[in-house]
Amino acid sequence: MSTIDMKPLLNRLLDKVADLGAEADIIANQDRAFSLKADKGELGEYKVTSSQQLGIRLIKDGRVGIAYSESLDEAALDAMLQDALDASRFAKLDGDQAIRVAHSQLTTDGAEIHQPDTTPVEEKIALALRLESDMLALPDVTGAPYNSLFEGESRLWLANSQGTFCQHGEFSVGCHTSALIERDGRQSMHYQGQYARRFDELDSRTLIEQVYAVADGLLMGEAIPSGRYSALFSLNCLASLFGCFQSALSGKWAQQGINPWRDKLGQSVASHWLTLESRIHMPGGMRIKGFDGEGAPTQDLLLIGEGELKTLLHNSATAHHFGVASNGAAARSARSTLDVAPRHLVFGTGPHTEAEVKAGEYLELVKLDGLHSGADAVSGDFSFGASGFLCRDGERVQPVRGITVAGNFYRLLGELEAVGNRLHHDDGKGFYAPLIRFGGLSIAGK
């Protein structure tokens, strides 16, 4: 991906910011994406796209203005700067926000996350077509409507009025497929993907087997009797569920007074078996980055230790508000305001073997529907549709569909029945956890 020399451009903009008696941080990014979609044995899409954005967070007289431009010519950037200045004049006074990260010079552009791609396009096309054809060749598969290969390369630059200049570059590739199975007047469908840093790390055969196994396994599923059940979530489901309530770790939500854990630091918020970290680096992880959205070094953070809330995620503004140190969790894109986010979320392993986690009867949940519409991040209450398997001693004994799973997420964290001693990751390679068996889930079935 061709790039321009961003440093002189950003420095010129920062000089203009100084002339206005203001300070700022500026984020610029360039992205290239390539995607292929298979449809009825042919390519339904062959798309190459590229984009660039430059965004500014300007602070003048304690007021913040945000603006961005998709053009890097002088007139467009001058207009962006004026938009940010005008926005700051109408913003409320915010004494917590300032440009505090000084002289940071960090670069993450190593081979682990940014490897040159030399794969012939013919191999990529063959994989996209194979995802569909191999799926359709399996018993009772009548459709495979979603099949694609996608890849993206991105570069990001961050500079500020305090002499900070950071750079990040990465490349990623992925694919996904689906299976629609029809048998005896019933239908079942499942969809799943894979992500990696290199094309040769994609394993289409395993992906097809996983998607087919879930769709086929659930085909004859029925609702089970209503009641309270122990449950295991697949890693993808657990990642999605946790994502609905991740704001409990947000210093920004605490600053706004809506974080249910805002007064829980140093207190128990979960079972003593539960430990949660934000880690900069995980082997093969997809969230590796050496600096945060303000240019501060990212850090490994112990968020929950043996059930006790150790820290919230902070940027410089939330840290200033609470009188604590920022911990490298700032998040901002060229278009957005200042927020917080973790890197890789990693749950600690526990004292139980996986056979012990799966002992007795439990519900294995592999599909969740309507998560965000059915979840209240403040109260912790959730209710959503689900599918999975009733299991006994690690064996699936009955497919389950047409149930509603309800509970309270914050109580659920205290109702751990067992935590496994092996770590697994979700498809996106940003969420890591052992098998965790939860108790007390309310199931509405038949």
Residue pairs with C-beta under 8 A, 6 or more apart in sequence:
1 30
1 32
1 50
1 153
1 155
3 30
3 155
4 72
6 28
6 157
6 159
7 157
7 159
7 165
9 28
9 72
9 77
10 26
10 28
10 157
10 159
10 165
11 159
13 24
13 26
13 56
13 77
13 81
14 24
14 26
14 159
14 160
14 161
16 78
16 81
17 23
17 24
17 56
17 58
17 81
17 161
18 161
20 58
20 60
20 81
20 85
21 60
22 58
22 59
22 60
22 85
22 88
23 58
23 59
23 60
23 98
23 99
23 160
23 161
23 162
24 56
24 57
24 58
24 59
24 84
24 99
24 160
24 161
25 56
25 57
25 99
25 101
25 158
25 159
25 160
25 161
25 164
25 294
25 295
26 54
26 55
26 56
26 57
26 158
26 159
26 160
27 54
27 55
27 156
27 157
27 158
27 293
27 332
27 333
27 334
28 52
28 53
28 54
28 55
28 72
28 156
28 157
28 158
28 334
29 52
29 53
29 54
29 154
29 155
29 156
29 157
29 333
29 334
30 50
30 51
30 52
30 154
30 155
31 50
31 51
31 52
31 152
31 153
31 154
31 155
32 48
32 49
32 50
32 152
32 153
32 154
33 47
33 48
33 49
33 50
33 150
33 151
33 152
34 47
34 48
34 49
34 150
34 151
34 152
35 45
35 46
35 47
35 148
35 149
35 150
35 151
36 43
36 45
36 46
36 47
36 124
36 125
36 128
36 148
36 149
36 150
37 43
37 44
37 45
37 128
37 147
37 148
38 44
38 128
38 129
38 131
38 132
38 133
38 147
38 148
39 45
39 132
39 147
40 132
41 129
41 132
41 133
42 129
43 125
43 128
43 129
45 148
46 125
51 70
52 70
52 72
53 68
53 69
53 70
53 333
53 334
53 335
54 68
54 69
54 70
54 72
54 77
54 80
54 334
55 66
55 67
55 68
55 69
55 333
55 334
55 335
55 336
56 65
56 66
56 67
56 68
56 80
56 81
56 84
57 64
57 65
57 66
57 84
57 332
57 337
57 338
58 64
58 65
58 66
58 67
58 81
58 84
58 85
58 87
58 88
59 65
59 88
59 97
59 98
59 99
60 85
60 88
61 88
62 93
62 94
62 95
62 97
63 88
63 89
63 91
63 92
63 93
63 94
64 87
64 88
64 91
64 94
64 97
64 337
65 83
65 84
65 85
65 86
65 87
65 88
65 89
65 91
66 84
66 87
66 335
66 336
66 337
67 80
67 81
67 83
67 84
67 87
68 80
68 334
68 335
69 76
69 77
69 79
69 80
70 76
71 77
94 317
96 255
96 317
96 318
96 320
96 321
97 316
97 317
97 338
98 316
98 317
98 320
99 160
99 161
99 162
100 162
100 294
100 316
100 320
100 326
101 160
101 162
101 164
101 294
101 295
101 296
101 316
102 162
102 163
102 164
103 162
103 163
103 164
104 164
104 165
104 166
104 291
104 295
104 296
104 297
105 164
105 165
105 166
106 166
106 167
106 290
106 291
106 295
106 297
107 166
107 167
107 168
107 290
108 167
108 168
108 169
108 170
108 288
108 289
108 290
108 291
109 167
109 168
109 169
109 170
112 197
112 288
113 169
113 170
113 171
113 197
113 288
114 153
114 169
114 170
114 171
115 171
115 197
115 198
116 171
117 151
117 153
117 171
117 173
117 198
117 199
119 199
119 200
123 199
124 149
124 151
124 199
127 149
127 175
127 202
127 204
128 147
128 148
128 149
128 175
130 204
131 144
131 147
131 148
131 149
131 175
131 176
131 177
131 204
131 207
131 208
132 144
132 147
132 177
134 204
134 205
134 208
135 141
135 144
135 147
135 177
135 178
135 179
135 208
135 211
135 212
136 143
136 144
138 179
138 208
138 212
139 216
140 181
140 182
140 183
140 216
140 219
141 179
141 180
141 181
141 212
142 180
142 181
142 182
143 178
143 179
143 180
144 177
144 178
144 179
144 180
145 178
145 180
146 176
146 177
146 178
146 191
147 176
147 177
147 178
148 175
148 176
149 173
149 174
149 175
149 202
150 173
150 174
150 175
151 171
151 172
151 173
151 174
151 199
152 171
152 172
152 173
153 169
153 170
153 171
154 169
154 170
154 171
155 167
155 168
155 169
156 167
156 168
156 169
157 165
157 166
157 167
157 168
158 164
158 165
158 166
158 167
158 291
158 293
158 294
158 295
159 165
159 166
159 295
160 294
160 295
164 295
165 295
166 290
166 291
166 295
168 289
168 290
168 291
170 288
171 197
172 195
172 196
172 197
172 286
173 195
173 196
173 197
173 198
173 199
173 201
173 202
174 193
174 194
174 195
174 196
174 202
175 193
175 194
175 202
175 204
175 207
176 191
176 192
176 193
176 194
176 207
177 191
177 192
177 193
177 204
177 207
177 208
177 211
178 189
178 190
178 191
178 192
178 211
179 189
179 190
179 211
179 212
179 215
179 216
180 187
180 188
180 189
180 215
181 187
181 188
181 189
181 212
181 215
181 216
181 219
183 219
186 219
186 220
187 219
188 215
188 216
188 218
188 219
188 221
189 215
190 211
190 212
190 214
190 215
190 218
190 367
191 211
192 207
192 210
192 211
192 214
192 236
192 427
193 207
193 427
194 202
194 203
194 207
194 427
195 286
195 427
195 428
195 429
196 202
196 284
197 284
214 366
214 367
217 389
217 396
217 399
218 366
218 367
218 387
218 388
218 389
218 399
218 400
218 401
219 399
220 399
221 387
221 398
221 399
221 400
221 401
221 402
222 398
222 399
222 400
222 401
222 402
222 446
223 400
223 401
223 402
223 403
223 445
223 446
224 363
224 390
224 398
224 400
224 403
224 443
224 445
224 446
225 445
225 446
226 443
226 444
226 445
226 446
227 442
227 443
227 445
228 439
228 440
228 441
228 442
228 443
229 362
229 363
229 441
229 443
230 360
230 361
230 362
230 363
230 417
230 437
230 438
230 439
230 441
231 362
231 363
231 364
231 365
231 405
231 437
231 438
231 441
232 357
232 358
232 362
232 363
232 364
232 365
232 391
232 435
232 436
232 437
232 438
233 241
233 365
233 436
233 438
234 364
234 365
234 366
235 424
235 425
235 426
235 427
235 431
235 433
236 426
236 427
237 365
237 366
237 367
237 368
238 426
238 431
238 433
238 436
239 345
239 426
239 428
239 430
239 431
240 368
240 371
241 368
241 371
241 382
241 409
242 345
242 431
243 371
244 371
244 372
244 375
244 377
244 382
244 409
245 375
245 377
245 380
245 409
245 410
246 342
246 345
247 253
247 259
247 377
248 259
248 260
248 261
248 269
248 377
248 410
249 261
249 303
249 312
249 313
249 342
250 259
250 312
250 313
250 339
250 340
251 312
251 313
251 314
251 315
251 318
251 319
251 321
251 322
251 329
251 340
252 315
252 317
252 318
252 338
252 339
252 340
253 259
253 262
254 261
254 262
254 312
254 318
254 322
255 317
255 318
255 321
255 322
258 378
259 312
260 378
260 379
260 380
260 410
261 269
261 309
261 312
262 312
264 309
265 309
265 310
265 311
265 312
266 308
266 309
266 310
267 308
267 309
268 307
268 308
268 309
268 414
269 304
269 307
269 308
269 309
269 410
269 413
269 414
270 304
270 307
270 413
270 414
270 416
271 307
271 413
271 414
271 415
271 416
272 306
272 307
273 306
273 307
273 350
273 351
273 416
273 419
274 304
274 306
274 307
274 347
274 348
274 413
274 416
274 419
275 302
275 304
275 305
275 306
275 347
275 348
276 302
276 303
276 304
276 345
276 346
276 347
276 348
277 300
277 301
277 302
277 303
277 345
277 346
277 348
278 300
278 301
278 303
278 313
278 329
278 342
278 343
278 344
278 345
278 346
279 285
279 300
279 343
279 344
279 346
280 288
280 289
280 290
280 298
280 299
280 300
280 343
280 344
281 288
281 344
282 288
282 344
282 346
282 425
282 429
282 432
284 425
284 429
285 344
285 425
285 429
285 430
286 428
286 429
286 430
287 343
287 344
287 429
287 430
288 343
288 344
289 298
289 343
290 297
290 298
291 297
291 298
291 328
292 298
292 315
292 328
292 329
292 330
292 331
293 315
293 330
293 331
293 332
293 333
293 338
293 339
293 341
294 315
294 316
294 326
294 330
294 332
294 338
296 316
296 326
296 328
296 330
297 328
298 328
298 329
298 343
299 327
299 328
299 329
301 311
301 313
301 327
301 328
301 329
301 342
302 310
302 311
303 309
303 310
303 311
303 312
303 313
303 342
304 310
307 414
311 327
312 318
312 340
313 327
313 329
313 340
313 341
313 342
314 322
314 324
314 325
314 326
314 327
314 329
314 330
314 340
315 326
315 329
315 330
315 331
315 338
315 339
315 340
316 326
316 330
317 338
318 326
318 340
319 325
319 326
319 327
329 340
329 341
329 342
330 338
330 339
330 340
331 338
331 339
331 340
331 341
332 338
332 339
344 429
344 430
344 431
344 432
345 430
345 431
345 432
346 423
346 432
346 433
347 432
347 433
347 434
347 436
348 419
348 434
349 419
349 420
349 421
349 422
349 423
349 434
350 418
350 419
350 420
350 421
350 434
350 436
351 419
351 421
352 418
352 419
352 420
352 421
353 420
353 421
354 394
354 420
354 421
354 422
354 435
355 394
356 418
356 420
357 418
357 419
357 420
357 434
357 435
357 436
357 437
358 391
358 393
358 394
358 435
358 437
359 393
359 394
359 418
360 392
360 393
361 390
361 391
361 392
362 391
362 437
363 388
363 389
363 390
363 391
363 400
363 441
363 443
364 388
364 389
364 390
364 391
364 396
365 386
365 387
365 388
365 405
366 387
366 388
366 389
367 386
367 387
367 388
368 384
368 385
368 386
368 405
369 384
369 385
369 386
369 387
370 384
370 385
371 382
371 384
373 384
374 382
374 383
374 384
375 381
375 382
375 384
375 409
376 382
379 408
380 408
380 409
380 410
380 411
381 406
381 407
381 408
381 409
382 405
382 406
382 407
382 408
382 409
383 404
383 405
383 406
384 404
384 405
385 402
385 403
385 404
385 405
386 400
386 403
386 404
386 405
387 399
387 400
387 401
387 402
387 403
388 399
388 400
389 396
389 397
389 398
389 399
389 400
390 396
390 397
390 398
390 399
390 400
391 397
400 445
402 445
403 443
403 444
403 445
404 443
404 444
404 445
405 441
405 442
405 443
406 441
406 442
406 443
406 444
407 440
407 441
407 442
411 440
412 438
412 440
412 441
415 438
415 439
415 440
416 436
416 437
416 438
416 439
417 437
417 438
417 439
418 435
418 436
418 437
419 434
419 435
419 436
419 437
420 434
420 435
420 436
421 434
422 434
422 435
423 432
423 433
423 434
424 432
424 433
424 434
424 435
425 431
425 432
426 432
